[in-house]
Amino acid sequence: MHQRNAIEGTISELTRNGMRRTRYRGLAKTRLANYFHGVACNIRRWLRLLAWVSVPKSGNVKTRGFFSGMAGAAAAV
């Protein structure tokens, strides 16, 4: 039962973001579109994770380098 709970959130996220219907006809093109939806979902999750990691834990700590601009990028997604 626990595995079902884990996958239902992912399926819900994908259907809310355009995977309910496809604009293509044919199994090969539909499969490719579904792969792209999955990639887009993973990129969104990755950006949210980077934004969460880059937030300083206390007010005195500043992030530098690669993580400094990611909070704004994740908010735009």
HELIX and SHEET records of a PDB file:
HELIX    1   1 HIS A    2  LEU A   14  1                                  13    
HELIX    2   2 THR A   15  MET A   19  3                                   5    
HELIX    3   3 LEU A   27  SER A   54  1                                  28    
HELIX    4   4 GLY A   65  GLY A   69  5                                   5    
HELIX    5   5 MET A   70  ALA A   76  1                                   7    
END                                                                             
